[in-house]
Amino acid sequence: MRKIRLLGDPVLRKRAKEVELIDDNVKALVKELFDVMYATDGIGLAAPQLGVSLRIFVMDDGTPRTFINPVIVFKSEQTNTAEEGCLSIPEVFEDVERSNGIVIRYLDLNGKEIEERLTDYSARVAQHEYDHLDGVLFIDLIPAARRFAIREKLSSIIKQSKKACSTNKP
């Protein structure tokens, strides 16, 4: 299994590419995303977090789903603020404001186009994972004063990431 990429890894800051064909490689990646997500007690995981720059994420909010080439087509104006964390930024939890509801259009693993309305917790998880596909991390959405307050934690994670990257090189 691939390791989760940590803050500081450049792949987390890139806009991921569209999936052109749902083939055996994509299906294997989706299985791995679910395996890693469950093994790490996550509720969502995006392909860039495993170092693969493709527009895919998985989530399990009680219903496991695969989102391929997702597009958020609507966000409600009503928002709420709740604590979020991220497997790529371990042990950091901050309050993030997000839309209460979204409509998201995506392909499932069989290539079927689905348009789904998500609310509350499910909408939060989907927005968090969707942001990963655009190179956005939840810490980008918190006030600058909070980012400044946790800068040492974030610097430590970046150092850990750089160390992991250098030991993975041939």
CYANA upper distance limits for C-alpha pairs under 8 A (distance plus 0.5 A):
  1 MET  CA     32 GLU  CA      7.45
  1 MET  CA     36 VAL  CA      7.78
  2 ARG  CA     36 VAL  CA      8.44
  2 ARG  CA     50 LEU  CA      6.60
  3 LYS  CA     50 LEU  CA      6.69
  4 ILE  CA     49 GLN  CA      5.96
  4 ILE  CA     50 LEU  CA      5.57
  4 ILE  CA     51 GLY  CA      8.11
  4 ILE  CA     87 LEU  CA      7.66
  4 ILE  CA     88 SER  CA      6.87
  5 ARG  CA      9 ASP  CA      6.81
  5 ARG  CA     12 LEU  CA      8.06
  5 ARG  CA     48 PRO  CA      8.31
  5 ARG  CA     49 GLN  CA      5.62
  5 ARG  CA     50 LEU  CA      6.30
  5 ARG  CA     51 GLY  CA      6.85
  5 ARG  CA     88 SER  CA      6.30
  5 ARG  CA    161 SER  CA      7.76
  6 LEU  CA     12 LEU  CA      8.46
  6 LEU  CA     49 GLN  CA      8.11
  6 LEU  CA     87 LEU  CA      8.27
  6 LEU  CA     88 SER  CA      4.82
  6 LEU  CA     89 ILE  CA      6.56
  6 LEU  CA    157 ILE  CA      7.35
  6 LEU  CA    158 ILE  CA      7.56
  6 LEU  CA    160 GLN  CA      8.29
  6 LEU  CA    161 SER  CA      5.83
  7 LEU  CA     12 LEU  CA      7.65
  7 LEU  CA     88 SER  CA      6.28
  7 LEU  CA     89 ILE  CA      6.29
  7 LEU  CA    154 LEU  CA      8.11
  7 LEU  CA    157 ILE  CA      6.73
  7 LEU  CA    158 ILE  CA      5.96
  7 LEU  CA    161 SER  CA      7.05
  8 GLY  CA     12 LEU  CA      8.16
  8 GLY  CA    157 ILE  CA      8.02
  8 GLY  CA    158 ILE  CA      5.15
  8 GLY  CA    159 LYS  CA      8.26
  8 GLY  CA    161 SER  CA      6.40
  8 GLY  CA    162 LYS  CA      7.42
  9 ASP  CA     13 ARG  CA      8.19
  9 ASP  CA    158 ILE  CA      8.24
  9 ASP  CA    161 SER  CA      6.83
  9 ASP  CA    162 LYS  CA      7.78
  9 ASP  CA    165 CYS  CA      8.25
 10 PRO  CA     14 LYS  CA      7.36
 11 VAL  CA     48 PRO  CA      6.57
 11 VAL  CA     49 GLN  CA      8.26
 11 VAL  CA     51 GLY  CA      6.58
 11 VAL  CA     52 VAL  CA      8.12
 11 VAL  CA     53 SER  CA      7.22
 11 VAL  CA    135 GLY  CA      8.30
 12 LEU  CA     48 PRO  CA      6.34
 12 LEU  CA     49 GLN  CA      7.03
 12 LEU  CA     51 GLY  CA      8.29
 12 LEU  CA    132 HIS  CA      7.29
 12 LEU  CA    135 GLY  CA      5.90
 12 LEU  CA    136 VAL  CA      8.14
 12 LEU  CA    137 LEU  CA      8.43
 13 ARG  CA    132 HIS  CA      8.41
 13 ARG  CA    134 ASP  CA      7.87
 13 ARG  CA    135 GLY  CA      4.34
 13 ARG  CA    136 VAL  CA      6.97
 14 LYS  CA     53 SER  CA      7.97
 14 LYS  CA    133 LEU  CA      8.16
 14 LYS  CA    134 ASP  CA      6.94
 14 LYS  CA    135 GLY  CA      5.21
 15 ARG  CA     53 SER  CA      7.98
 15 ARG  CA    133 LEU  CA      6.23
 15 ARG  CA    134 ASP  CA      4.75
 15 ARG  CA    135 GLY  CA      5.73
 16 ALA  CA     48 PRO  CA      7.70
 16 ALA  CA     53 SER  CA      5.02
 16 ALA  CA     54 LEU  CA      5.27
 16 ALA  CA     55 ARG  CA      5.83
 16 ALA  CA    133 LEU  CA      5.67
 16 ALA  CA    134 ASP  CA      6.77
 16 ALA  CA    135 GLY  CA      8.03
 17 LYS  CA     53 SER  CA      6.53
 17 LYS  CA     54 LEU  CA      5.24
 17 LYS  CA     55 ARG  CA      6.20
 18 GLU  CA     54 LEU  CA      6.43
 18 GLU  CA     55 ARG  CA      5.80
 18 GLU  CA     69 ASN  CA      6.27
 19 VAL  CA     54 LEU  CA      6.67
 19 VAL  CA     55 ARG  CA      6.81
 19 VAL  CA     56 ILE  CA      8.27
 19 VAL  CA     68 ILE  CA      7.53
 19 VAL  CA     69 ASN  CA      6.86
 21 LEU  CA     26 VAL  CA      8.44
 22 ILE  CA     26 VAL  CA      6.12
 22 ILE  CA     27 LYS  CA      7.48
 22 ILE  CA    109 LEU  CA      7.58
 22 ILE  CA    110 ASN  CA      8.08
 22 ILE  CA    111 GLY  CA      7.31
 23 ASP  CA     27 LYS  CA      6.80
 24 ASP  CA     28 ALA  CA      6.51
 25 ASN  CA     29 LEU  CA      6.66
 26 VAL  CA     30 VAL  CA      6.69
 27 LYS  CA     31 LYS  CA      6.78
 27 LYS  CA    109 LEU  CA      7.55
 28 ALA  CA     32 GLU  CA      6.71
 29 LEU  CA     33 LEU  CA      6.59
 29 LEU  CA     47 ALA  CA      8.34
 30 VAL  CA     34 PHE  CA      6.83
 30 VAL  CA     56 ILE  CA      8.41
 30 VAL  CA     57 PHE  CA      8.43
 30 VAL  CA     58 VAL  CA      7.83
 30 VAL  CA     66 THR  CA      7.81
 31 LYS  CA     35 ASP  CA      6.63
 32 GLU  CA     36 VAL  CA      6.49
 33 LEU  CA     37 MET  CA      6.45
 33 LEU  CA     45 LEU  CA      6.86
 33 LEU  CA     46 ALA  CA      7.86
 33 LEU  CA     47 ALA  CA      7.49
 33 LEU  CA     50 LEU  CA      8.22
 33 LEU  CA     57 PHE  CA      8.25
 33 LEU  CA     58 VAL  CA      7.28
 34 PHE  CA     38 TYR  CA      6.54
 34 PHE  CA     45 LEU  CA      8.13
 34 PHE  CA     58 VAL  CA      7.19
 34 PHE  CA     59 MET  CA      8.40
 35 ASP  CA     39 ALA  CA      6.51
 36 VAL  CA     40 THR  CA      6.61
 37 MET  CA     41 ASP  CA      6.61
 37 MET  CA     42 GLY  CA      5.28
 37 MET  CA     43 ILE  CA      7.13
 37 MET  CA     44 GLY  CA      6.96
 37 MET  CA     45 LEU  CA      6.50
 38 TYR  CA     42 GLY  CA      6.40
 38 TYR  CA     43 ILE  CA      8.09
 40 THR  CA     87 LEU  CA      8.40
 42 GLY  CA     87 LEU  CA      7.67
 43 ILE  CA     59 MET  CA      5.97
 43 ILE  CA     60 ASP  CA      5.81
 43 ILE  CA     61 ASP  CA      6.97
 43 ILE  CA    125 VAL  CA      8.00
 44 GLY  CA     57 PHE  CA      7.65
 44 GLY  CA     58 VAL  CA      6.00
 44 GLY  CA     59 MET  CA      4.45
 44 GLY  CA     60 ASP  CA      6.86
 44 GLY  CA    125 VAL  CA      7.17
 44 GLY  CA    126 ALA  CA      8.27
 44 GLY  CA    129 GLU  CA      7.00
 45 LEU  CA     49 GLN  CA      7.36
 45 LEU  CA     57 PHE  CA      6.13
 45 LEU  CA     58 VAL  CA      5.98
 45 LEU  CA     59 MET  CA      6.94
 45 LEU  CA    129 GLU  CA      6.90
 46 ALA  CA     50 LEU  CA      7.93
 46 ALA  CA     55 ARG  CA      8.39
 46 ALA  CA     56 ILE  CA      6.46
 46 ALA  CA     57 PHE  CA      4.55
 46 ALA  CA     58 VAL  CA      6.89
 46 ALA  CA    129 GLU  CA      6.28
 46 ALA  CA    130 TYR  CA      8.19
 46 ALA  CA    132 HIS  CA      6.88
 46 ALA  CA    133 LEU  CA      7.57
 47 ALA  CA     51 GLY  CA      7.14
 47 ALA  CA     52 VAL  CA      5.65
 47 ALA  CA     53 SER  CA      6.85
 47 ALA  CA     54 LEU  CA      6.53
 47 ALA  CA     55 ARG  CA      7.51
 47 ALA  CA     56 ILE  CA      6.05
 47 ALA  CA     57 PHE  CA      6.40
 47 ALA  CA    133 LEU  CA      8.40
 48 PRO  CA     52 VAL  CA      5.17
 48 PRO  CA     53 SER  CA      5.41
 48 PRO  CA     54 LEU  CA      7.23
 48 PRO  CA    132 HIS  CA      7.44
 48 PRO  CA    133 LEU  CA      7.45
 49 GLN  CA     88 SER  CA      7.19
 49 GLN  CA    132 HIS  CA      8.31
 53 SER  CA    133 LEU  CA      8.31
 54 LEU  CA    133 LEU  CA      7.92
 55 ARG  CA     68 ILE  CA      6.51
 55 ARG  CA     69 ASN  CA      5.54
 55 ARG  CA     70 PRO  CA      7.62
 55 ARG  CA    133 LEU  CA      6.13
 56 ILE  CA     66 THR  CA      7.82
 56 ILE  CA     67 PHE  CA      6.09
 56 ILE  CA     68 ILE  CA      5.08
 56 ILE  CA     69 ASN  CA      6.69
 56 ILE  CA     70 PRO  CA      8.02
 56 ILE  CA    133 LEU  CA      7.98
 57 PHE  CA     66 THR  CA      6.60
 57 PHE  CA     67 PHE  CA      5.79
 57 PHE  CA     68 ILE  CA      7.27
 57 PHE  CA    129 GLU  CA      6.89
 57 PHE  CA    130 TYR  CA      7.80
 58 VAL  CA     64 PRO  CA      7.84
 58 VAL  CA     65 ARG  CA      6.21
 58 VAL  CA     66 THR  CA      5.05
 58 VAL  CA     67 PHE  CA      6.51
 59 MET  CA     63 THR  CA      8.40
 59 MET  CA     64 PRO  CA      6.26
 59 MET  CA     65 ARG  CA      6.13
 59 MET  CA     66 THR  CA      7.31
 59 MET  CA    125 VAL  CA      7.92
 59 MET  CA    126 ALA  CA      7.89
 60 ASP  CA     64 PRO  CA      4.60
 60 ASP  CA     65 ARG  CA      6.84
 61 ASP  CA    121 TYR  CA      8.35
 61 ASP  CA    122 SER  CA      6.64
 61 ASP  CA    125 VAL  CA      8.49
 65 ARG  CA    108 ASP  CA      8.17
 66 THR  CA    107 LEU  CA      8.44
 66 THR  CA    108 ASP  CA      6.20
 66 THR  CA    109 LEU  CA      6.92
 67 PHE  CA    106 TYR  CA      6.09
 67 PHE  CA    107 LEU  CA      6.55
 67 PHE  CA    108 ASP  CA      6.37
 67 PHE  CA    109 LEU  CA      8.36
 68 ILE  CA    106 TYR  CA      6.09
 68 ILE  CA    107 LEU  CA      5.42
 68 ILE  CA    108 ASP  CA      6.65
 68 ILE  CA    109 LEU  CA      7.89
 69 ASN  CA    106 TYR  CA      6.16
 69 ASN  CA    107 LEU  CA      6.94
 70 PRO  CA    104 ILE  CA      7.07
 70 PRO  CA    105 ARG  CA      6.03
 70 PRO  CA    106 TYR  CA      4.68
 70 PRO  CA    107 LEU  CA      7.51
 70 PRO  CA    130 TYR  CA      8.00
 71 VAL  CA    104 ILE  CA      6.11
 71 VAL  CA    105 ARG  CA      5.74
 71 VAL  CA    106 TYR  CA      6.88
 72 ILE  CA    102 ILE  CA      7.30
 72 ILE  CA    103 VAL  CA      6.38
 72 ILE  CA    104 ILE  CA      4.83
 72 ILE  CA    105 ARG  CA      6.84
 73 VAL  CA    102 ILE  CA      8.00
 73 VAL  CA    103 VAL  CA      6.10
 73 VAL  CA    104 ILE  CA      6.20
 73 VAL  CA    105 ARG  CA      7.35
 74 PHE  CA    102 ILE  CA      5.83
 74 PHE  CA    103 VAL  CA      5.48
 74 PHE  CA    104 ILE  CA      7.65
 75 LYS  CA     99 SER  CA      6.51
 75 LYS  CA    100 ASN  CA      8.33
 75 LYS  CA    101 GLY  CA      6.46
 75 LYS  CA    102 ILE  CA      4.97
 75 LYS  CA    103 VAL  CA      7.19
 76 SER  CA     99 SER  CA      6.08
 76 SER  CA    100 ASN  CA      6.71
 76 SER  CA    101 GLY  CA      5.76
 76 SER  CA    102 ILE  CA      6.65
 77 GLU  CA     99 SER  CA      6.94
 77 GLU  CA    100 ASN  CA      8.28
 78 GLN  CA     99 SER  CA      6.37
 78 GLN  CA    100 ASN  CA      6.23
 78 GLN  CA    101 GLY  CA      8.28
 79 THR  CA     97 GLU  CA      6.93
 79 THR  CA     98 ARG  CA      5.83
 79 THR  CA     99 SER  CA      4.73
 79 THR  CA    100 ASN  CA      5.42
 80 ASN  CA     97 GLU  CA      6.01
 80 ASN  CA     98 ARG  CA      6.27
 80 ASN  CA     99 SER  CA      6.98
 80 ASN  CA    100 ASN  CA      6.61
 81 THR  CA     95 ASP  CA      6.53
 81 THR  CA     96 VAL  CA      5.78
 81 THR  CA     97 GLU  CA      4.68
 81 THR  CA     98 ARG  CA      6.89
 82 ALA  CA     94 GLU  CA      8.41
 82 ALA  CA     95 ASP  CA      5.48
 82 ALA  CA     96 VAL  CA      6.13
 82 ALA  CA     97 GLU  CA      7.20
 83 GLU  CA     93 PHE  CA      6.66
 83 GLU  CA     94 GLU  CA      5.61
 83 GLU  CA     95 ASP  CA      4.60
 83 GLU  CA     96 VAL  CA      6.62
 84 GLU  CA     93 PHE  CA      5.93
 84 GLU  CA     94 GLU  CA      6.07
 84 GLU  CA     95 ASP  CA      6.62
 84 GLU  CA     96 VAL  CA      7.04
 84 GLU  CA    138 PHE  CA      7.98
 85 GLY  CA     89 ILE  CA      7.67
 85 GLY  CA     90 PRO  CA      7.90
 85 GLY  CA     91 GLU  CA      7.89
 85 GLY  CA     92 VAL  CA      6.42
 85 GLY  CA     93 PHE  CA      5.14
 85 GLY  CA     94 GLU  CA      7.30
 85 GLY  CA    138 PHE  CA      8.24
 86 CYS  CA     90 PRO  CA      6.79
 86 CYS  CA     92 VAL  CA      7.96
 86 CYS  CA     93 PHE  CA      8.34
 86 CYS  CA    138 PHE  CA      8.20
 89 ILE  CA    154 LEU  CA      8.14
 89 ILE  CA    157 ILE  CA      7.42
 90 PRO  CA    157 ILE  CA      8.18
 92 VAL  CA    153 LYS  CA      8.17
 94 GLU  CA    139 ILE  CA      8.11
 94 GLU  CA    142 ILE  CA      7.88
 95 ASP  CA    142 ILE  CA      7.62
 96 VAL  CA    138 PHE  CA      7.65
 96 VAL  CA    141 LEU  CA      6.92
 96 VAL  CA    142 ILE  CA      6.56
 97 GLU  CA    141 LEU  CA      8.14
 98 ARG  CA    124 ARG  CA      6.98
 98 ARG  CA    127 GLN  CA      8.19
 99 SER  CA    123 ALA  CA      7.93
 99 SER  CA    124 ARG  CA      7.86
100 ASN  CA    119 THR  CA      6.16
100 ASN  CA    120 ASP  CA      5.56
100 ASN  CA    123 ALA  CA      7.09
100 ASN  CA    124 ARG  CA      7.90
101 GLY  CA    117 ARG  CA      7.66
101 GLY  CA    118 LEU  CA      6.11
101 GLY  CA    119 THR  CA      4.69
101 GLY  CA    120 ASP  CA      6.69
101 GLY  CA    123 ALA  CA      6.10
102 ILE  CA    117 ARG  CA      6.28
102 ILE  CA    118 LEU  CA      5.92
102 ILE  CA    119 THR  CA      6.99
102 ILE  CA    123 ALA  CA      6.52
103 VAL  CA    115 GLU  CA      7.29
103 VAL  CA    116 GLU  CA      6.04
103 VAL  CA    117 ARG  CA      4.87
103 VAL  CA    118 LEU  CA      6.75
104 ILE  CA    115 GLU  CA      6.12
104 ILE  CA    116 GLU  CA      5.94
104 ILE  CA    117 ARG  CA      6.98
104 ILE  CA    118 LEU  CA      8.16
105 ARG  CA    113 GLU  CA      7.53
105 ARG  CA    114 ILE  CA      6.08
105 ARG  CA    115 GLU  CA      4.71
105 ARG  CA    116 GLU  CA      6.91
106 TYR  CA    113 GLU  CA      6.15
106 TYR  CA    114 ILE  CA      5.93
106 TYR  CA    115 GLU  CA      7.01
107 LEU  CA    111 GLY  CA      5.67
107 LEU  CA    112 LYS  CA      5.76
107 LEU  CA    113 GLU  CA      4.98
107 LEU  CA    114 ILE  CA      6.51
108 ASP  CA    112 LYS  CA      5.95
108 ASP  CA    113 GLU  CA      7.10
108 ASP  CA    114 ILE  CA      7.57
118 LEU  CA    122 SER  CA      6.22
118 LEU  CA    123 ALA  CA      5.32
119 THR  CA    123 ALA  CA      5.22
119 THR  CA    124 ARG  CA      8.20
120 ASP  CA    124 ARG  CA      6.78
121 TYR  CA    125 VAL  CA      6.79
122 SER  CA    126 ALA  CA      6.69
123 ALA  CA    127 GLN  CA      6.56
124 ARG  CA    128 HIS  CA      6.64
125 VAL  CA    129 GLU  CA      6.76
126 ALA  CA    130 TYR  CA      6.37
127 GLN  CA    131 ASP  CA      6.57
128 HIS  CA    132 HIS  CA      7.37
128 HIS  CA    137 LEU  CA      8.22
128 HIS  CA    138 PHE  CA      7.35
129 GLU  CA    133 LEU  CA      7.60
130 TYR  CA    134 ASP  CA      7.64
131 ASP  CA    135 GLY  CA      6.94
131 ASP  CA    136 VAL  CA      5.45
131 ASP  CA    137 LEU  CA      7.05
131 ASP  CA    138 PHE  CA      8.46
132 HIS  CA    136 VAL  CA      5.80
132 HIS  CA    137 LEU  CA      6.71
136 VAL  CA    140 ASP  CA      7.13
137 LEU  CA    141 LEU  CA      7.95
138 PHE  CA    142 ILE  CA      7.61
139 ILE  CA    147 ARG  CA      7.40
142 ILE  CA    146 ARG  CA      7.02
142 ILE  CA    147 ARG  CA      7.33
143 PRO  CA    147 ARG  CA      7.05
144 ALA  CA    148 PHE  CA      6.57
145 ALA  CA    149 ALA  CA      6.68
146 ARG  CA    150 ILE  CA      6.89
147 ARG  CA    151 ARG  CA      6.40
150 ILE  CA    154 LEU  CA      6.85
151 ARG  CA    155 SER  CA      6.48
152 GLU  CA    156 SER  CA      6.64
153 LYS  CA    157 ILE  CA      6.92
154 LEU  CA    158 ILE  CA      6.77
155 SER  CA    159 LYS  CA      6.71
156 SER  CA    160 GLN  CA      6.74
157 ILE  CA    161 SER  CA      6.61
158 ILE  CA    162 LYS  CA      6.68
159 LYS  CA    163 LYS  CA      6.67
160 GLN  CA    164 ALA  CA      6.71
161 SER  CA    165 CYS  CA      6.63
162 LYS  CA    166 SER  CA      6.69
163 LYS  CA    167 THR  CA      6.81
164 ALA  CA    168 ASN  CA      6.76
165 CYS  CA    169 LYS  CA      7.12
